[in-house]
Amino acid sequence: MSWFSSRLRIACLIEPAGLHRYMDSVHLFKASDFSDAMRRALELGKSHEQEYLNADGNRVRWLLASVVSLDLIGDDVMDGVEIYSEPVEVMADEVVNFNHKFTPEESEPTQTI
């Protein structure tokens, strides 16, 4: 088993407008190879998914949108620990309705190392 790092992009959708923002989150985890690492990255990303009502009574959904990067790290790191997270602004011309279905399984993550 080797340690991997993955940057995951989580989408925040607010009803009725739709896409509000993205949040990028980096996780460290162990996997046997890149295929297994992709499966684990998807699992960790989906653990961020949730739905609730905000203070205005609107539904808010957080969904895994994509696996941005997937890197082989090495040894001696803690499994599944989130090490980085940041908001990602939505492009002015990017429109995603509230009921949009993301397909993070189709992500083709880059390697940043």
C-alpha positions as YAML, in Angstrom:
chain: A
units: angstrom
residues:
- id: 1
  name: MET
  ca: [0.00, 0.00, 0.00]
- id: 2
  name: SER
  ca: [1.22, 3.48, -0.91]
- id: 3
  name: TRP
  ca: [0.12, 6.93, 0.22]
- id: 4
  name: PHE
  ca: [-1.73, 9.13, -2.25]
- id: 5
  name: SER
  ca: [-3.00, 12.69, -2.22]
- id: 6
  name: SER
  ca: [-6.11, 13.84, -4.05]
- id: 7
  name: ARG
  ca: [-7.62, 17.27, -4.57]
- id: 8
  name: LEU
  ca: [-11.42, 16.98, -4.68]
- id: 9
  name: ARG
  ca: [-13.81, 19.67, -5.92]
- id: 10
  name: ILE
  ca: [-17.09, 19.88, -3.98]
- id: 11
  name: ALA
  ca: [-19.98, 21.91, -5.45]
- id: 12
  name: CYS
  ca: [-22.41, 23.94, -3.32]
- id: 13
  name: LEU
  ca: [-25.85, 24.28, -4.91]
- id: 14
  name: ILE
  ca: [-28.56, 26.43, -3.37]
- id: 15
  name: GLU
  ca: [-32.20, 26.17, -4.38]
- id: 16
  name: PRO
  ca: [-33.57, 27.64, -6.57]
- id: 17
  name: ALA
  ca: [-30.53, 29.35, -8.16]
- id: 18
  name: GLY
  ca: [-28.21, 26.33, -8.44]
- id: 19
  name: LEU
  ca: [-24.41, 26.46, -8.33]
- id: 20
  name: HIS
  ca: [-23.18, 28.92, -5.70]
- id: 21
  name: ARG
  ca: [-19.50, 28.00, -5.31]
- id: 22
  name: TYR
  ca: [-16.93, 25.21, -5.28]
- id: 23
  name: MET
  ca: [-14.80, 24.07, -2.37]
- id: 24
  name: ASP
  ca: [-11.52, 22.24, -3.05]
- id: 25
  name: SER
  ca: [-10.39, 19.73, -0.45]
- id: 26
  name: VAL
  ca: [-7.14, 17.72, -0.37]
- id: 27
  name: HIS
  ca: [-7.01, 14.30, 1.29]
- id: 28
  name: LEU
  ca: [-4.19, 11.86, 2.04]
- id: 29
  name: PHE
  ca: [-4.92, 8.13, 1.96]
- id: 30
  name: LYS
  ca: [-3.46, 4.69, 1.28]
- id: 31
  name: ALA
  ca: [-4.19, 2.65, -1.84]
- id: 32
  name: SER
  ca: [-2.61, -0.28, -3.67]
- id: 33
  name: ASP
  ca: [-2.39, 1.46, -7.09]
- id: 34
  name: PHE
  ca: [-3.83, 4.40, -9.07]
- id: 35
  name: SER
  ca: [-7.07, 2.57, -9.84]
- id: 36
  name: ASP
  ca: [-7.61, 1.81, -6.15]
- id: 37
  name: ALA
  ca: [-6.59, 5.41, -5.32]
- id: 38
  name: MET
  ca: [-9.26, 6.78, -7.69]
- id: 39
  name: ARG
  ca: [-11.89, 4.59, -6.01]
- id: 40
  name: ARG
  ca: [-10.77, 5.84, -2.57]
- id: 41
  name: ALA
  ca: [-10.72, 9.49, -3.75]
- id: 42
  name: LEU
  ca: [-14.33, 9.13, -4.93]
- id: 43
  name: GLU
  ca: [-15.29, 7.55, -1.60]
- id: 44
  name: LEU
  ca: [-13.68, 10.40, 0.38]
- id: 45
  name: GLY
  ca: [-15.24, 13.02, -1.89]
- id: 46
  name: LYS
  ca: [-18.70, 11.54, -1.50]
- id: 47
  name: SER
  ca: [-18.25, 11.69, 2.30]
- id: 48
  name: HIS
  ca: [-18.54, 15.50, 1.92]
- id: 49
  name: GLU
  ca: [-21.97, 15.21, 0.30]
- id: 50
  name: GLN
  ca: [-24.89, 16.52, 2.34]
- id: 51
  name: GLU
  ca: [-28.19, 18.36, 2.02]
- id: 52
  name: TYR
  ca: [-29.86, 20.72, 4.48]
- id: 53
  name: LEU
  ca: [-32.07, 23.82, 4.73]
- id: 54
  name: ASN
  ca: [-30.31, 27.17, 5.13]
- id: 55
  name: ALA
  ca: [-31.54, 30.05, 7.32]
- id: 56
  name: ASP
  ca: [-33.78, 31.25, 4.45]
- id: 57
  name: GLY
  ca: [-35.46, 27.83, 4.20]
- id: 58
  name: ASN
  ca: [-33.78, 26.99, 0.88]
- id: 59
  name: ARG
  ca: [-32.29, 23.56, 0.22]
- id: 60
  name: VAL
  ca: [-28.48, 23.50, 0.12]
- id: 61
  name: ARG
  ca: [-26.66, 20.57, -1.48]
- id: 62
  name: TRP
  ca: [-22.93, 19.82, -1.32]
- id: 63
  name: LEU
  ca: [-21.92, 17.30, -4.01]
- id: 64
  name: LEU
  ca: [-18.65, 15.86, -5.26]
- id: 65
  name: ALA
  ca: [-18.16, 17.48, -8.68]
- id: 66
  name: SER
  ca: [-14.73, 16.13, -9.71]
- id: 67
  name: VAL
  ca: [-11.43, 14.60, -8.73]
- id: 68
  name: VAL
  ca: [-9.02, 17.40, -9.69]
- id: 69
  name: SER
  ca: [-5.71, 15.67, -8.95]
- id: 70
  name: LEU
  ca: [-4.42, 12.30, -7.80]
- id: 71
  name: ASP
  ca: [-0.77, 11.95, -6.73]
- id: 72
  name: LEU
  ca: [1.41, 9.14, -5.39]
- id: 73
  name: ILE
  ca: [3.04, 10.47, -2.16]
- id: 74
  name: GLY
  ca: [5.06, 7.74, -0.39]
- id: 75
  name: ASP
  ca: [4.99, 6.43, 3.20]
- id: 76
  name: ASP
  ca: [4.37, 7.54, 6.82]
- id: 77
  name: VAL
  ca: [1.29, 9.78, 6.55]
- id: 78
  name: MET
  ca: [-2.16, 9.53, 8.20]
- id: 79
  name: ASP
  ca: [-4.88, 7.88, 6.06]
- id: 80
  name: GLY
  ca: [-7.82, 9.99, 4.87]
- id: 81
  name: VAL
  ca: [-6.80, 13.19, 6.68]
- id: 82
  name: GLU
  ca: [-7.99, 16.34, 4.92]
- id: 83
  name: ILE
  ca: [-4.93, 18.56, 4.60]
- id: 84
  name: TYR
  ca: [-6.24, 21.41, 2.46]
- id: 85
  name: SER
  ca: [-9.54, 23.06, 1.59]
- id: 86
  name: GLU
  ca: [-10.39, 26.31, -0.20]
- id: 87
  name: PRO
  ca: [-13.39, 27.98, -1.81]
- id: 88
  name: VAL
  ca: [-13.34, 28.08, -5.61]
- id: 89
  name: GLU
  ca: [-15.29, 30.84, -7.30]
- id: 90
  name: VAL
  ca: [-17.82, 30.00, -9.99]
- id: 91
  name: MET
  ca: [-17.00, 31.46, -13.41]
- id: 92
  name: ALA
  ca: [-19.42, 34.25, -14.43]
- id: 93
  name: ASP
  ca: [-20.66, 32.27, -17.46]
- id: 94
  name: GLU
  ca: [-20.99, 28.92, -15.61]
- id: 95
  name: VAL
  ca: [-24.63, 28.03, -14.99]
- id: 96
  name: VAL
  ca: [-25.52, 24.83, -13.13]
- id: 97
  name: ASN
  ca: [-29.13, 24.33, -12.05]
- id: 98
  name: PHE
  ca: [-30.00, 23.01, -8.61]
- id: 99
  name: ASN
  ca: [-30.94, 19.53, -9.83]
- id: 100
  name: HIS
  ca: [-27.77, 19.08, -11.92]
- id: 101
  name: LYS
  ca: [-26.22, 15.59, -11.71]
- id: 102
  name: PHE
  ca: [-22.41, 15.71, -11.47]
- id: 103
  name: THR
  ca: [-20.40, 12.74, -12.76]
- id: 104
  name: PRO
  ca: [-17.22, 12.71, -10.64]
- id: 105
  name: GLU
  ca: [-16.56, 9.12, -11.74]
- id: 106
  name: GLU
  ca: [-15.65, 10.52, -15.17]
- id: 107
  name: SER
  ca: [-12.97, 12.83, -13.73]
- id: 108
  name: GLU
  ca: [-9.53, 12.64, -15.26]
- id: 109
  name: PRO
  ca: [-7.38, 14.02, -12.42]
- id: 110
  name: THR
  ca: [-4.00, 15.56, -13.10]
- id: 111
  name: GLN
  ca: [-0.85, 14.80, -11.13]
- id: 112
  name: THR
  ca: [0.59, 17.84, -9.37]
- id: 113
  name: ILE
  ca: [3.85, 16.27, -8.24]
...
